[in-house]
Amino acid sequence: MATATDYDLLLAQAEAITAGEPDLIANLSNLSALVYEALDDVNWVGFYLTRAPETLVLGPFQGKVACLRIAFGKGVCGTAATTRETQRVIDVHEFPGHIACDSASNSEVVVPLIVADRVVGVFDLDSPSVGRFSTEDAAGLTRLGRFIETLNWN
């Protein structure tokens, strides 16, 4: 489990690797790699982007092959998009309507990304361990999500 200080460092690294780069996909690609390498016990880190009304489409990620499309309101990602709130799920198998893109994933955090009052996507992290993500992890990842919202989404 990462501490608030670890997330301070991760945020500083995220700011450094995206500084001056206007391309969203390049930035999201590097951010998914950064977080995947920085956090222990994660097996998927990436983004789903709103590409159709009420539909998330797979974006840059690190990990195994993933689901391509997720409707708002479906699974943890779709729930985060609909509620506009970070979802921290201790055991995904107990989450109603969980979408099992990788059967090895057992816990998850999803941060909605909101720009100009529109959900532009979600930041998704999976772990093979039940209970991997603490409330401190969820808070740190939400802070990182707020930074990601400041990137060039045009």
LODOTOR-322533 format. One line per field, with one value per residue (C-alpha): residue number from 1; residue in three letters; x, y, z. Coordinates in pm, 1 decimal, always signed. Each point is the difference from the previous one (the first is absolute). Example, Ala and Ser with C-alpha at 12.3 -4.5 7.8 and 13.67 -1.06 7.14 Angstrom:
! residues 2
k c(1, 2)
r c(ala, ser)
x c(+1230.0, +137.0)
y c(-450.0, +344.0)
z c(+780.0, -66.0)
! end
This chain:
! residues 154
k c(1, 2, 3, 4, 5, 6, 7, 8, 9, 10, 11, 12, 13, 14, 15, 16, 17, 18, 19, 20, 21, 22, 23, 24, 25, 26, 27, 28, 29, 30, 31, 32, 33, 34, 35, 36, 37, 38, 39, 40, 41, 42, 43, 44, 45, 46, 47, 48, 49, 50, 51, 52, 53, 54, 55, 56, 57, 58, 59, 60, 61, 62, 63, 64, 65, 66, 67, 68, 69, 70, 71, 72, 73, 74, 75, 76, 77, 78, 79, 80, 81, 82, 83, 84, 85, 86, 87, 88, 89, 90, 91, 92, 93, 94, 95, 96, 97, 98, 99, 100, 101, 102, 103, 104, 105, 106, 107, 108, 109, 110, 111, 112, 113, 114, 115, 116, 117, 118, 119, 120, 121, 122, 123, 124, 125, 126, 127, 128, 129, 130, 131, 132, 133, 134, 135, 136, 137, 138, 139, 140, 141, 142, 143, 144, 145, 146, 147, 148, 149, 150, 151, 152, 153, 154)
r c(met, ala, thr, ala, thr, asp, tyr, asp, leu, leu, leu, ala, gln, ala, glu, ala, ile, thr, ala, gly, glu, pro, asp, leu, ile, ala, asn, leu, ser, asn, leu, ser, ala, leu, val, tyr, glu, ala, leu, asp, asp, val, asn, trp, val, gly, phe, tyr, leu, thr, arg, ala, pro, glu, thr, leu, val, leu, gly, pro, phe, gln, gly, lys, val, ala, cys, leu, arg, ile, ala, phe, gly, lys, gly, val, cys, gly, thr, ala, ala, thr, thr, arg, glu, thr, gln, arg, val, ile, asp, val, his, glu, phe, pro, gly, his, ile, ala, cys, asp, ser, ala, ser, asn, ser, glu, val, val, val, pro, leu, ile, val, ala, asp, arg, val, val, gly, val, phe, asp, leu, asp, ser, pro, ser, val, gly, arg, phe, ser, thr, glu, asp, ala, ala, gly, leu, thr, arg, leu, gly, arg, phe, ile, glu, thr, leu, asn, trp, asn)
x c(+0.0, +132.2, +7.7, -103.8, +370.3, +27.7, -292.2, +163.1, +304.1, -215.8, -186.5, +328.3, +123.1, -328.1, +34.1, +361.9, -63.1, -296.7, +146.0, -5.6, -157.8, -337.8, -92.6, -254.5, +62.8, +376.1, -53.4, -254.1, +232.1, +291.8, -219.2, -134.4, +358.4, +115.9, -272.3, +29.3, +371.3, -34.4, -267.7, +47.3, -250.7, -190.6, -70.2, -174.3, +22.5, -160.9, -271.4, -341.7, -99.7, -349.3, -20.1, -374.4, -295.5, -0.6, +274.3, +357.6, +251.3, +336.1, +285.7, +370.3, +82.9, +255.1, -96.8, -184.5, -246.6, -310.0, -366.6, -48.5, -325.7, -182.8, -337.2, -48.7, -162.5, +151.0, +274.8, +235.3, +116.8, -350.6, -113.0, +284.2, -99.9, -366.5, +47.1, +300.0, +156.7, +313.1, -88.5, +216.8, -99.9, +156.4, -122.1, -125.2, -181.8, -237.6, -67.4, -343.7, +42.5, +378.8, +146.8, +279.4, +241.0, +280.4, -95.8, +326.7, -120.2, -150.5, -6.9, -32.4, +6.2, -160.7, +27.0, -240.7, +162.4, -217.9, +83.9, -239.2, -269.0, +24.2, +129.8, +284.8, +110.1, +111.7, +336.6, -13.0, +232.2, -35.2, +182.4, +13.5, -30.5, -328.9, +9.6, +311.4, -117.3, -36.3, -196.4, +338.1, +65.6, -340.5, +66.3, +346.0, -130.4, -286.9, +254.5, +187.8, -329.3, -57.4, +341.0, -82.3, -310.3, +228.7, +164.1, -95.5, -332.9, -75.0)
y c(+0.0, +339.6, +293.4, +360.9, +81.8, -270.8, +159.7, +344.4, -143.0, -176.9, +324.7, +189.7, -266.7, +17.8, +376.4, -33.5, -261.0, +187.9, +351.9, +166.7, -297.3, +92.1, -346.8, -167.2, -358.1, +36.3, +137.1, -265.3, -270.7, +122.3, +52.3, -355.6, -130.1, +225.6, -113.4, -366.4, +4.2, +214.0, -195.7, -349.4, -278.7, +140.3, -198.1, +265.1, +379.6, +206.1, +213.4, -38.5, +303.9, +128.5, -42.0, -35.0, +114.8, -189.9, -238.5, -44.1, -132.6, -153.3, +250.3, -19.2, -263.4, -238.6, -361.5, -282.6, +37.6, +181.5, +54.2, +234.2, +178.8, +58.6, +170.2, +269.8, -161.9, -344.7, -150.2, +203.2, +226.2, +77.5, +61.7, +250.1, +175.9, +18.9, +97.9, +225.0, -138.5, -207.7, -365.0, -208.9, -364.4, -235.0, -317.1, +42.0, -333.7, +155.8, +307.6, -26.3, -12.7, -25.2, -51.2, -258.4, +113.9, -193.5, -279.3, +59.6, +342.2, +1.2, +364.0, +327.1, +378.7, +214.0, +379.0, +190.8, +270.6, +308.1, +297.2, +293.2, -195.2, -292.6, -347.8, -36.9, -338.2, -200.7, -91.9, -370.5, -213.0, -372.2, -228.6, -377.5, +41.6, +41.7, +322.9, +135.4, +361.7, +194.9, +319.7, +178.0, -162.6, +112.0, +354.8, +9.6, -136.9, +247.3, +282.6, -140.1, -9.3, +368.4, +69.1, -214.9, +213.7, +301.6, -158.1, +103.4, -180.2, +189.7)
z c(+0.0, -95.7, +241.0, -57.6, -46.0, -267.0, -182.7, +32.5, -179.2, -259.9, -69.9, -39.6, -242.8, -194.1, -29.6, -117.3, -271.1, -146.1, +17.6, -339.1, -181.0, -154.2, -131.7, +228.3, -116.0, +46.8, +349.5, +102.1, -133.8, +209.0, +305.7, -14.8, -24.0, +285.3, +238.1, -103.8, +85.9, +313.8, +185.5, +137.0, -52.1, -298.0, -316.0, -211.3, -13.1, -269.9, -140.6, -154.2, -202.5, -73.8, -376.5, -51.2, +206.7, +326.8, -123.4, +119.3, -255.3, +86.7, +0.2, +89.1, +262.2, +147.8, +67.0, -168.6, -285.6, +127.3, -72.4, -294.8, +88.0, +326.1, +27.3, +261.8, +303.0, -71.1, +213.4, +217.5, -284.4, -118.5, +357.6, +53.2, -322.6, +100.3, +366.4, -73.0, +316.6, +55.5, +47.1, +235.9, -16.1, +254.9, -177.7, -356.6, +15.7, +253.3, -217.8, -166.0, -377.1, +8.2, -347.1, +14.3, -269.4, +175.6, +238.7, +191.8, +119.1, +348.2, +112.1, -185.0, +19.8, -270.2, -7.4, -227.1, -212.4, -39.0, -222.6, -49.5, +189.4, -246.7, +85.7, -251.1, +129.0, +300.0, +151.2, +91.4, +216.4, +71.7, +242.0, +32.7, +380.0, +183.6, +201.6, -173.1, -12.3, +325.7, +47.9, -14.6, -341.0, -122.8, +122.2, -161.9, -328.5, +5.6, +41.9, -298.3, -191.3, +73.5, -155.2, -305.0, -53.1, -54.7, -306.5, -354.5, -59.7, -324.2)
! end
